[in-house]
C-alpha cells in the first residue's frame, strides 16, 4: 500500500530522494536541477512537498508544487525510485488533486528533451507541450508542459 503525505523538504528522507533525483538528472541531462529548486518555495501557502511511502514506511518517491503565476502551479522535484511501480503516477495525481484544492486552474512543469522517459510520462498523463516559460524561454534543451485542472 502506498501513502502520500506532505513532509518537510529538508527532512532526511526528502533530502535522500532529492539527492537521488539530482544524480539521475545529472547523468541523463548533465544538470542536477538543484539550481531550479528552493525548498522555501514549497513551504508557503498554496505549495507543498510530498513523499510517497510503501507499506513498510520506506520513502519511494517525492514531488512538489509551488505557485508560479495567477492560477498556475509548477511541479518540481518529481521522482520515483527505480524498481517501484505506479509511484510516479500516484504522486502526480496527488499533486494535481492538491493543486485543484488550492484553487489552481493549471499545472505547468519543465523537463529536458533528452529525458525521454519524463517526456513520455507527462505526454501519457495528459500534459501538453506549451511555450517555454520563465528561465526556460529560449532554451532549446528544455521542454515545458501544461495541464488544465
OpenMM code with the backbone's topology and positions (N, CA, C; nanometers):
from openmm import Vec3, app, unit

residues = "UNK UNK UNK UNK UNK UNK UNK UNK UNK UNK UNK UNK UNK UNK UNK UNK UNK UNK UNK UNK UNK UNK UNK UNK UNK UNK UNK UNK UNK UNK UNK UNK UNK UNK UNK UNK UNK UNK UNK UNK UNK UNK UNK UNK UNK UNK UNK UNK UNK UNK UNK UNK UNK UNK UNK UNK UNK UNK UNK UNK UNK UNK UNK UNK UNK UNK UNK UNK UNK UNK UNK UNK UNK UNK UNK UNK UNK UNK UNK UNK UNK UNK UNK UNK UNK UNK UNK UNK UNK UNK UNK UNK UNK UNK UNK UNK UNK UNK UNK UNK UNK UNK UNK UNK UNK UNK UNK UNK UNK UNK UNK UNK UNK UNK UNK UNK UNK UNK UNK UNK UNK UNK UNK UNK UNK UNK UNK UNK UNK UNK UNK UNK UNK UNK UNK UNK UNK UNK UNK UNK UNK UNK UNK UNK UNK UNK UNK UNK UNK".split()
positions = [
    Vec3(0.0839, -0.1195, 0.0000),
    Vec3(0.0000, 0.0000, 0.0000),
    Vec3(0.0875, 0.1247, 0.0000),
    Vec3(0.0520, 0.2194, -0.0800),
    Vec3(0.1281, 0.3431, -0.0939),
    Vec3(0.0554, 0.4559, -0.0214),
    Vec3(0.1310, 0.5346, 0.0545),
    Vec3(0.0744, 0.6544, 0.1167),
    Vec3(0.1544, 0.7741, 0.0680),
    Vec3(0.0857, 0.8839, 0.0483),
    Vec3(0.1499, 1.0077, 0.0049),
    Vec3(0.1057, 1.1166, 0.1000),
    Vec3(0.2019, 1.1871, 0.1572),
    Vec3(0.1694, 1.2910, 0.2542),
    Vec3(0.2711, 1.4043, 0.2454),
    Vec3(0.2263, 1.5224, 0.2898),
    Vec3(0.3162, 1.6372, 0.2961),
    Vec3(0.4242, 1.6104, 0.3997),
    Vec3(0.5467, 1.6448, 0.3636),
    Vec3(0.6598, 1.6299, 0.4545),
    Vec3(0.7522, 1.7493, 0.4363),
    Vec3(0.8430, 1.7638, 0.5287),
    Vec3(0.9418, 1.8712, 0.5248),
    Vec3(1.0428, 1.8414, 0.4130),
    Vec3(1.0633, 1.9351, 0.3198),
    Vec3(1.1591, 1.9091, 0.2120),
    Vec3(1.3041, 1.8989, 0.2602),
    Vec3(1.3289, 1.9390, 0.3842),
    Vec3(1.4650, 1.9304, 0.4385),
    Vec3(1.4861, 1.8079, 0.5278),
    Vec3(1.3827, 1.7259, 0.5462),
    Vec3(1.3960, 1.6052, 0.6282),
    Vec3(1.4897, 1.5060, 0.5596),
    Vec3(1.5414, 1.4129, 0.6365),
    Vec3(1.6409, 1.3179, 0.5859),
    Vec3(1.5900, 1.2382, 0.4654),
    Vec3(1.4679, 1.1824, 0.4739),
    Vec3(1.4150, 1.1049, 0.3608),
    Vec3(1.3941, 1.1923, 0.2377),
    Vec3(1.3441, 1.3127, 0.2576),
    Vec3(1.3228, 1.4056, 0.1461),
    Vec3(1.4556, 1.4386, 0.0796),
    Vec3(1.5536, 1.4687, 0.1609),
    Vec3(1.6859, 1.5034, 0.1093),
    Vec3(1.7475, 1.3866, 0.0327),
    Vec3(1.7313, 1.2649, 0.0850),
    Vec3(1.7862, 1.1465, 0.0179),
    Vec3(1.7205, 1.1257, -0.1186),
    Vec3(1.5881, 1.1393, -0.1247),
    Vec3(1.5175, 1.1242, -0.2522),
    Vec3(1.5630, 1.2295, -0.3526),
    Vec3(1.5735, 1.3546, -0.3070),
    Vec3(1.6145, 1.4614, -0.3997),
    Vec3(1.7595, 1.4457, -0.4431),
    Vec3(1.8439, 1.3901, -0.3570),
    Vec3(1.9832, 1.3643, -0.3960),
    Vec3(1.9880, 1.2577, -0.5055),
    Vec3(1.9049, 1.1542, -0.4911),
    Vec3(1.8972, 1.0509, -0.5959),
    Vec3(1.8467, 1.1112, -0.7265),
    Vec3(1.7433, 1.1946, -0.7172),
    Vec3(1.6905, 1.2608, -0.8356),
    Vec3(1.7983, 1.3456, -0.9015),
    Vec3(1.8695, 1.4239, -0.8231),
    Vec3(1.9739, 1.5110, -0.8778),
    Vec3(2.0828, 1.4304, -0.9487),
    Vec3(2.1226, 1.3182, -0.8892),
    Vec3(2.2244, 1.2331, -0.9523),
    Vec3(2.1725, 1.1744, -1.0835),
    Vec3(2.0469, 1.1331, -1.0839),
    Vec3(1.9860, 1.0778, -1.2055),
    Vec3(1.9772, 1.1842, -1.3138),
    Vec3(1.9305, 1.3032, -1.2782),
    Vec3(1.9205, 1.4120, -1.3768),
    Vec3(2.0574, 1.4506, -1.4307),
    Vec3(2.1566, 1.4564, -1.3448),
    Vec3(2.2920, 1.4913, -1.3894),
    Vec3(2.3427, 1.3883, -1.4906),
    Vec3(2.3126, 1.2609, -1.4657),
    Vec3(2.3557, 1.1542, -1.5560),
    Vec3(2.2829, 1.1644, -1.6907),
    Vec3(2.1533, 1.1943, -1.6875),
    Vec3(2.0732, 1.1992, -1.8108),
    Vec3(2.0931, 1.3297, -1.8874),
    Vec3(2.0936, 1.4422, -1.8137),
    Vec3(2.0881, 1.5732, -1.8800),
    Vec3(2.2152, 1.6563, -1.8662),
    Vec3(2.3023, 1.6167, -1.7744),
    Vec3(2.4219, 1.6972, -1.7488),
    Vec3(2.3978, 1.8070, -1.6462),
    Vec3(2.2753, 1.8147, -1.5911),
    Vec3(2.2402, 1.9176, -1.4926),
    Vec3(2.1575, 1.8520, -1.3830),
    Vec3(2.1945, 1.8742, -1.2584),
    Vec3(2.1250, 1.8106, -1.1455),
    Vec3(1.9871, 1.8690, -1.1190),
    Vec3(1.9599, 1.9872, -1.1700),
    Vec3(1.8323, 2.0526, -1.1458),
    Vec3(1.8229, 2.1231, -1.0111),
    Vec3(1.9258, 2.1118, -0.9289),
    Vec3(1.9205, 2.1730, -0.7952),
    Vec3(1.9066, 2.3251, -0.8011),
    Vec3(1.9644, 2.3874, -0.9028),
    Vec3(1.9569, 2.5342, -0.9106),
    Vec3(1.8150, 2.5826, -0.9413),
    Vec3(1.7283, 2.4923, -0.9840),
    Vec3(1.5901, 2.5289, -1.0166),
    Vec3(1.4926, 2.4988, -0.9036),
    Vec3(1.5457, 2.4646, -0.7854),
    Vec3(1.4574, 2.4304, -0.6740),
    Vec3(1.5066, 2.4943, -0.5454),
    Vec3(1.4145, 2.5667, -0.4801),
    Vec3(1.4413, 2.6252, -0.3491),
    Vec3(1.3384, 2.5668, -0.2526),
    Vec3(1.3833, 2.4922, -0.1503),
    Vec3(1.2870, 2.4311, -0.0573),
    Vec3(1.1894, 2.5315, 0.0036),
    Vec3(1.2310, 2.6563, 0.0198),
    Vec3(1.1400, 2.7565, 0.0760),
    Vec3(1.0209, 2.7844, -0.0150),
    Vec3(1.0359, 2.7595, -0.1459),
    Vec3(0.9249, 2.7806, -0.2405),
    Vec3(0.8088, 2.6847, -0.2174),
    Vec3(0.8343, 2.5716, -0.1515),
    Vec3(0.7289, 2.4719, -0.1330),
    Vec3(0.6828, 2.4638, 0.0126),
    Vec3(0.7209, 2.5635, 0.0907),
    Vec3(0.6786, 2.5691, 0.2306),
    Vec3(0.5669, 2.6696, 0.2541),
    Vec3(0.5412, 2.7555, 0.1591),
    Vec3(0.4445, 2.8632, 0.1780),
    Vec3(0.3032, 2.8215, 0.1455),
    Vec3(0.2129, 2.9199, 0.1459),
    Vec3(0.0735, 2.8911, 0.1114),
    Vec3(0.0629, 2.8452, -0.0337),
    Vec3(-0.0331, 2.7601, -0.0603),
    Vec3(-0.0586, 2.7065, -0.1941),
    Vec3(0.0631, 2.6354, -0.2510),
    Vec3(0.1409, 2.5721, -0.1626),
    Vec3(0.2594, 2.4968, -0.2027),
    Vec3(0.2702, 2.3731, -0.1146),
    Vec3(0.3427, 2.2727, -0.1626),
    Vec3(0.3633, 2.1532, -0.0802),
    Vec3(0.4810, 2.0723, -0.1319),
    Vec3(0.5323, 1.9900, -0.0437),
    Vec3(0.6320, 1.8886, -0.0790),
    Vec3(0.5777, 1.7579, -0.0238),
    Vec3(0.5659, 1.6561, -0.1086),
    Vec3(0.5104, 1.5288, -0.0645),
    Vec3(0.6104, 1.4160, -0.0825),
    Vec3(0.5977, 1.3170, 0.0055),
    Vec3(0.6778, 1.1952, -0.0019),
    Vec3(0.5821, 1.0773, -0.0088),
    Vec3(0.6119, 0.9858, -0.1009),
    Vec3(0.5370, 0.8605, -0.1116),
    Vec3(0.6118, 0.7545, -0.0317),
    Vec3(0.5370, 0.6766, 0.0446),
    Vec3(0.5952, 0.5688, 0.1254),
    Vec3(0.5234, 0.4380, 0.0940),
    Vec3(0.6028, 0.3310, 0.0901),
    Vec3(0.5449, 0.1992, 0.0654),
    Vec3(0.4825, 0.1450, 0.1938),
    Vec3(0.4306, 0.0237, 0.1877),
    Vec3(0.3635, -0.0369, 0.3011),
    Vec3(0.4500, -0.0548, 0.4240),
    Vec3(0.5813, -0.0538, 0.4056),
    Vec3(0.6741, -0.0655, 0.5192),
    Vec3(0.7233, 0.0696, 0.5681),
    Vec3(0.6715, 0.1772, 0.5095),
    Vec3(0.7111, 0.3110, 0.5526),
    Vec3(0.8360, 0.3647, 0.4863),
    Vec3(0.8885, 0.2913, 0.3882),
    Vec3(1.0079, 0.3370, 0.3183),
    Vec3(0.9722, 0.4452, 0.2162),
    Vec3(1.0509, 0.5522, 0.2142),
    Vec3(1.0294, 0.6592, 0.1167),
    Vec3(1.0663, 0.6080, -0.0222),
    Vec3(0.9727, 0.6193, -0.1166),
    Vec3(0.9951, 0.5658, -0.2510),
    Vec3(0.9772, 0.6697, -0.3612),
    Vec3(0.9389, 0.7917, -0.3241),
    Vec3(0.9226, 0.8948, -0.4254),
    Vec3(0.8842, 1.0272, -0.3632),
    Vec3(0.8930, 1.1335, -0.4441),
    Vec3(0.8589, 1.2665, -0.3944),
    Vec3(0.8122, 1.3541, -0.5090),
    Vec3(0.7583, 1.4680, -0.4716),
    Vec3(0.7148, 1.5675, -0.5678),
    Vec3(0.6755, 1.6939, -0.4939),
    Vec3(0.6688, 1.8048, -0.5667),
    Vec3(0.6383, 1.9325, -0.5028),
    Vec3(0.5552, 2.0194, -0.5954),
    Vec3(0.4845, 2.1128, -0.5338),
    Vec3(0.4095, 2.2165, -0.6050),
    Vec3(0.4512, 2.3505, -0.5492),
    Vec3(0.4638, 2.4478, -0.6371),
    Vec3(0.4850, 2.5851, -0.5911),
    Vec3(0.4027, 2.6782, -0.6786),
    Vec3(0.3639, 2.7941, -0.6233),
    Vec3(0.2914, 2.8906, -0.7057),
    Vec3(0.3832, 2.9442, -0.8153),
    Vec3(0.3291, 2.9557, -0.9361),
    Vec3(0.4083, 3.0080, -1.0470),
    Vec3(0.3525, 3.1411, -1.0957),
    Vec3(0.2234, 3.1450, -1.1203),
    Vec3(0.1551, 3.2668, -1.1670),
    Vec3(0.0104, 3.2551, -1.1207),
    Vec3(-0.0663, 3.3585, -1.1422),
    Vec3(-0.2072, 3.3557, -1.1006),
    Vec3(-0.2761, 3.2326, -1.1585),
    Vec3(-0.3258, 3.1454, -1.0705),
    Vec3(-0.3981, 3.0270, -1.1137),
    Vec3(-0.3134, 2.9124, -1.1638),
    Vec3(-0.1800, 2.9269, -1.1592),
    Vec3(-0.0916, 2.8235, -1.2148),
    Vec3(0.0096, 2.7774, -1.1101),
    Vec3(0.0143, 2.6453, -1.0900),
    Vec3(0.1145, 2.5835, -1.0023),
    Vec3(0.2227, 2.5210, -1.0890),
    Vec3(0.3417, 2.5089, -1.0338),
    Vec3(0.4513, 2.4423, -1.1036),
    Vec3(0.4904, 2.3170, -1.0264),
    Vec3(0.5050, 2.2059, -1.0999),
    Vec3(0.5521, 2.0810, -1.0416),
    Vec3(0.7042, 2.0837, -1.0385),
    Vec3(0.7595, 2.0463, -0.9233),
    Vec3(0.9044, 2.0410, -0.9063),
    Vec3(0.9413, 1.9081, -0.8409),
    Vec3(1.0639, 1.8642, -0.8633),
    Vec3(1.1271, 1.7518, -0.7935),
    Vec3(1.0449, 1.6231, -0.7947),
    Vec3(0.9828, 1.5934, -0.9094),
    Vec3(0.9107, 1.4670, -0.9253),
    Vec3(1.0113, 1.3535, -0.9375),
    Vec3(0.9941, 1.2502, -0.8537),
    Vec3(1.0876, 1.1384, -0.8564),
    Vec3(1.0229, 1.0141, -0.7972),
    Vec3(1.0465, 0.9022, -0.8616),
    Vec3(1.0087, 0.7713, -0.8085),
    Vec3(1.1321, 0.6819, -0.8159),
    Vec3(1.1607, 0.6151, -0.7076),
    Vec3(1.2795, 0.5282, -0.7043),
    Vec3(1.2683, 0.4196, -0.8107),
    Vec3(1.3800, 0.3878, -0.8754),
    Vec3(1.3799, 0.2799, -0.9745),
    Vec3(1.3292, 0.1496, -0.9117),
    Vec3(1.2544, 0.0737, -0.9904),
    Vec3(1.2020, -0.0534, -0.9436),
    Vec3(1.0655, -0.0431, -0.8792),
    Vec3(1.0180, 0.0796, -0.8559),
    Vec3(0.8843, 0.0959, -0.7988),
    Vec3(0.7830, 0.0979, -0.9123),
    Vec3(0.6624, 0.0608, -0.8828),
    Vec3(0.5581, 0.0563, -0.9849),
    Vec3(0.4417, 0.1454, -0.9439),
    Vec3(0.4050, 0.2395, -1.0308),
    Vec3(0.2893, 0.3236, -1.0056),
    Vec3(0.3139, 0.4412, -0.9120),
    Vec3(0.4358, 0.4555, -0.8630),
    Vec3(0.4653, 0.5619, -0.7672),
    Vec3(0.4593, 0.6992, -0.8333),
    Vec3(0.5207, 0.7123, -0.9495),
    Vec3(0.5204, 0.8408, -1.0188),
    Vec3(0.3799, 0.8874, -1.0524),
    Vec3(0.2979, 0.7976, -1.1021),
    Vec3(0.1592, 0.8319, -1.1362),
    Vec3(0.0836, 0.8733, -1.0106),
    Vec3(0.1025, 0.7981, -0.9017),
    Vec3(0.0313, 0.8299, -0.7767),
    Vec3(0.0723, 0.9674, -0.7245),
    Vec3(0.1998, 0.9990, -0.7308),
    Vec3(0.2460, 1.1302, -0.6847),
    Vec3(0.1884, 1.2398, -0.7741),
    Vec3(0.1935, 1.2202, -0.9048),
    Vec3(0.1420, 1.3211, -0.9972),
    Vec3(-0.0075, 1.3450, -0.9737),
    Vec3(-0.0841, 1.2391, -0.9591),
    Vec3(-0.2284, 1.2541, -0.9335),
    Vec3(-0.2524, 1.3259, -0.8004),
    Vec3(-0.1735, 1.2929, -0.6996),
    Vec3(-0.1857, 1.3586, -0.5694),
    Vec3(-0.1578, 1.5088, -0.5836),
    Vec3(-0.0532, 1.5439, -0.6577),
    Vec3(-0.0200, 1.6856, -0.6778),
    Vec3(-0.1301, 1.7569, -0.7559),
    Vec3(-0.1882, 1.6899, -0.8554),
    Vec3(-0.2971, 1.7513, -0.9319),
    Vec3(-0.4184, 1.7782, -0.8426),
    Vec3(-0.4532, 1.6807, -0.7609),
    Vec3(-0.5663, 1.6963, -0.6693),
    Vec3(-0.5394, 1.8078, -0.5686),
    Vec3(-0.4181, 1.8099, -0.5157),
    Vec3(-0.3803, 1.9139, -0.4199),
    Vec3(-0.3855, 2.0515, -0.4859),
    Vec3(-0.3326, 2.0618, -0.6080),
    Vec3(-0.3331, 2.1897, -0.6797),
    Vec3(-0.4764, 2.2385, -0.7018),
    Vec3(-0.5640, 2.1490, -0.7422),
    Vec3(-0.7040, 2.1872, -0.7618),
    Vec3(-0.7648, 2.2340, -0.6296),
    Vec3(-0.7325, 2.1651, -0.5206),
    Vec3(-0.7807, 2.2048, -0.3892),
    Vec3(-0.7299, 2.3416, -0.3459),
    Vec3(-0.6108, 2.3765, -0.3915),
    Vec3(-0.5544, 2.5086, -0.3618),
    Vec3(-0.6168, 2.6170, -0.4496),
    Vec3(-0.6945, 2.5764, -0.5501),
    Vec3(-0.7588, 2.6735, -0.6382),
    Vec3(-0.6857, 2.7005, -0.7685),
    Vec3(-0.5815, 2.6251, -0.7966),
    Vec3(-0.5123, 2.6421, -0.9246),
    Vec3(-0.6003, 2.5909, -1.0381),
    Vec3(-0.5853, 2.6523, -1.1542),
    Vec3(-0.6589, 2.6104, -1.2733),
    Vec3(-0.5731, 2.5293, -1.3695),
    Vec3(-0.4403, 2.5343, -1.3490),
    Vec3(-0.3488, 2.4624, -1.4377),
    Vec3(-0.2194, 2.4305, -1.3633),
    Vec3(-0.1505, 2.3302, -1.4159),
    Vec3(-0.0179, 2.2931, -1.3660),
    Vec3(0.0779, 2.2986, -1.4839),
    Vec3(0.1931, 2.3576, -1.4606),
    Vec3(0.2998, 2.3612, -1.5602),
    Vec3(0.4227, 2.2933, -1.5014),
    Vec3(0.5113, 2.2514, -1.5903),
    Vec3(0.6387, 2.1942, -1.5473),
    Vec3(0.7373, 2.1988, -1.6624),
    Vec3(0.8625, 2.1745, -1.6290),
    Vec3(0.9693, 2.1701, -1.7289),
    Vec3(1.0512, 2.0450, -1.7079),
    Vec3(1.0962, 1.9875, -1.8174),
    Vec3(1.1962, 1.8820, -1.8135),
    Vec3(1.2865, 1.9023, -1.9346),
    Vec3(1.3837, 1.8193, -1.9491),
    Vec3(1.4741, 1.8298, -2.0634),
    Vec3(1.4308, 1.7337, -2.1729),
    Vec3(1.4439, 1.7764, -2.2965),
    Vec3(1.4083, 1.6917, -2.4104),
    Vec3(1.4824, 1.5589, -2.4074),
    Vec3(1.6067, 1.5607, -2.3636),
    Vec3(1.6879, 1.4395, -2.3596),
    Vec3(1.6368, 1.3398, -2.2552),
    Vec3(1.5557, 1.3854, -2.1631),
    Vec3(1.4975, 1.2977, -2.0606),
    Vec3(1.3711, 1.2340, -2.1199),
    Vec3(1.3915, 1.1400, -2.2117),
    Vec3(1.2811, 1.0842, -2.2897),
    Vec3(1.1779, 1.0121, -2.2027),
    Vec3(1.2196, 0.9508, -2.0938),
    Vec3(1.1223, 0.8841, -2.0054),
    Vec3(1.0277, 0.9862, -1.9430),
    Vec3(1.0818, 1.0989, -1.8982),
    Vec3(0.9970, 1.2019, -1.8378),
    Vec3(0.9036, 1.2622, -1.9425),
    Vec3(0.9552, 1.2916, -2.0605),
    Vec3(0.8725, 1.3480, -2.1672),
    Vec3(0.7569, 1.2527, -2.1984),
    Vec3(0.7862, 1.1240, -2.2138),
    Vec3(0.6821, 1.0253, -2.2430),
    Vec3(0.5824, 1.0135, -2.1271),
    Vec3(0.6318, 1.0192, -2.0036),
    Vec3(0.5465, 1.0101, -1.8850),
    Vec3(0.4441, 1.1231, -1.8839),
    Vec3(0.4895, 1.2458, -1.9035),
    Vec3(0.3966, 1.3588, -1.8996),
    Vec3(0.3009, 1.3566, -2.0180),
    Vec3(0.3505, 1.3194, -2.1364),
    Vec3(0.2624, 1.3036, -2.2532),
    Vec3(0.1512, 1.2037, -2.2223),
    Vec3(0.1882, 1.0907, -2.1650),
    Vec3(0.0941, 0.9823, -2.1358),
    Vec3(-0.0128, 1.0241, -2.0352),
    Vec3(0.0209, 1.1176, -1.9466),
    Vec3(-0.0713, 1.1538, -1.8397),
    Vec3(-0.1412, 1.2878, -1.8611),
    Vec3(-0.1570, 1.3231, -1.9884),
    Vec3(-0.2431, 1.4356, -2.0225),
    Vec3(-0.1773, 1.5722, -2.0251),
    Vec3(-0.0477, 1.5781, -2.0148),
    Vec3(0.0231, 1.7059, -2.0223),
    Vec3(0.0556, 1.7346, -2.1679),
    Vec3(0.0406, 1.8608, -2.2051),
    Vec3(0.0662, 1.9024, -2.3427),
    Vec3(0.1777, 2.0053, -2.3441),
    Vec3(0.2539, 2.0023, -2.4505),
    Vec3(0.3649, 2.0980, -2.4618),
    Vec3(0.3100, 2.2393, -2.4717),
    Vec3(0.3772, 2.3286, -2.3998),
    Vec3(0.3426, 2.4704, -2.4004),
    Vec3(0.4693, 2.5486, -2.4312),
    Vec3(0.4574, 2.6753, -2.4680),
    Vec3(0.5787, 2.7545, -2.4899),
    Vec3(0.6642, 2.7576, -2.3627),
    Vec3(0.7943, 2.7497, -2.3815),
    Vec3(0.8839, 2.7552, -2.2657),
    Vec3(0.8642, 2.8866, -2.1924),
    Vec3(0.8548, 2.8785, -2.0615),
    Vec3(0.8244, 2.9944, -1.9768),
    Vec3(0.9428, 3.0268, -1.8859),
    Vec3(0.9371, 3.1479, -1.8313),
    Vec3(1.0360, 3.1894, -1.7311),
    Vec3(1.1783, 3.1677, -1.7762),
    Vec3(1.2586, 3.1090, -1.6887),
    Vec3(1.4008, 3.0901, -1.7194),
    Vec3(1.4242, 2.9869, -1.8285),
    Vec3(1.3187, 2.9140, -1.8693),
    Vec3(1.3327, 2.8131, -1.9744),
    Vec3(1.3084, 2.8705, -2.1142),
    Vec3(1.2556, 2.9924, -2.1217),
    Vec3(1.2296, 3.0561, -2.2516),
    Vec3(1.3604, 3.0677, -2.3291),
    Vec3(1.3547, 3.0307, -2.4562),
    Vec3(1.4716, 3.0416, -2.5415),
    Vec3(1.5765, 2.9337, -2.5184),
    Vec3(1.5445, 2.8342, -2.4381),
    Vec3(1.6398, 2.7249, -2.4111),
    Vec3(1.5939, 2.5996, -2.4857),
    Vec3(1.6586, 2.5679, -2.5968),
    Vec3(1.6124, 2.4568, -2.6808),
    Vec3(1.6241, 2.3197, -2.6148),
    Vec3(1.7061, 2.3067, -2.5101),
    Vec3(1.7190, 2.1777, -2.4411),
    Vec3(1.6020, 2.1508, -2.3465),
    Vec3(1.5253, 2.2544, -2.3161),
    Vec3(1.4128, 2.2437, -2.2235),
    Vec3(1.2830, 2.2224, -2.2996),
    Vec3(1.1907, 2.1502, -2.2360),
    Vec3(1.0557, 2.1364, -2.2890),
    Vec3(0.9608, 2.1597, -2.1711),
    Vec3(0.8588, 2.2421, -2.1953),
    Vec3(0.7623, 2.2741, -2.0909),
    Vec3(0.6286, 2.2104, -2.1250),
    Vec3(0.5579, 2.1691, -2.0208),
    Vec3(0.4287, 2.1053, -2.0328),
    Vec3(0.3273, 2.1760, -1.9448),
    Vec3(0.2007, 2.1667, -1.9828),
    Vec3(0.0928, 2.2199, -1.9025),
    Vec3(-0.0273, 2.1276, -1.9067),
    Vec3(-0.1081, 2.1367, -1.8017),
    Vec3(-0.2326, 2.0602, -1.7962),
    Vec3(-0.3355, 2.1443, -1.7228),
    Vec3(-0.4546, 2.1539, -1.7826),
    Vec3(-0.5650, 2.2239, -1.7165),
    Vec3(-0.6254, 2.1308, -1.6134),
    Vec3(-0.6619, 2.1878, -1.4996),
    Vec3(-0.7219, 2.1065, -1.3929),
    Vec3(-0.8732, 2.1141, -1.3975),
] * unit.nanometer
topology = app.Topology()
chain = topology.addChain("A")
for resn in residues:
    res = topology.addResidue(resn, chain)
    for name in ("N", "CA", "C"):
        topology.addAtom(name, app.Element.getBySymbol(name[0]), res)
